[in-house]
Amino acid sequence: MRINYDFGDLEAFLAVKETGSFHAAAQRLNLSQSAVTRRVQKLEDALGSQLFERTTRSLKPTLAAKRLQARAEAILEDAQETTRAMRDESVEFAHQRGAVISVATIATVVAPLLLPAIRAFRANGHTARIRFLDGSANEVAEAVVAGEADFGLCSIPMLEPLTEFVPLFDDRIVLAVPTEHPLAKRATASLNDLGDTPLILPRRGTGNRLLIDEAIARARTPLSWTYEVGRSTTALELVENGMGVALLPQSATRSANVATCALTAPNIARSVGLLSRLGQKDTPAVAALKTAIRSVV
């Protein structure tokens, strides 16, 4: 059966029934009297029943009107409840989305930078959940460009065209050496001091390796590696077990059981910063976490 009336028709009917006047119903609904009349007539045609007996002096509801009233009120109440529920769910969903911050980050800055920032973020009363997307610098940049992350923390040798990079600090490349190695007692060292000690380098294609290769090329210092690894944690495991010395960002060695000495000749550093999509507007929670990160630096 096709339904040829709508909620507006039922509202007009109830207003007329309750006020006893087309004129008063029109004022209640903020409609013209003729519009209310048309809606009631449309409802009568759809139901095949007369709802009001009209005379020049009075307006009386029919038996059909009395039977319809309770059902019309129930229909409108159900519709209003459905609308309220849908709006509440939409607001809740929007709140949940706003309450989750996705941060793409390189692993080496989590402990020295991101964790202290999160503690400050929490201390200021922020309760947003935080999703970590940890990976290489290239993976961080890809997550930001794809919109998977609200922002990134990384070092990038080349800026993506759709992103904005704001430097936070320079992270020096240092020599990580076993604690019993002769270089462990020195504050500085150059590549020429390595002698026959096996060298551990980041894998080709990574941002750190690109920085190192460029610095070596400028210094015209021949360099031969013994181990090549994809992650700084793997390099540290090798160093801790006396397998060699590694060229690593200083931030990656802070909590490791290894000794470090500053690298001179060449002096290598990577810029670590916030990576965001161009034109993106931060939510208040995202902006607050960024502020906390900058305060830590």
Order of alpha helices (4+ residues) and beta strands (2+ residues): alpha-alpha-alpha-beta-beta-alpha-beta-alpha-beta-alpha-beta-beta-beta-beta-alpha-beta-alpha-beta-beta-beta-alpha
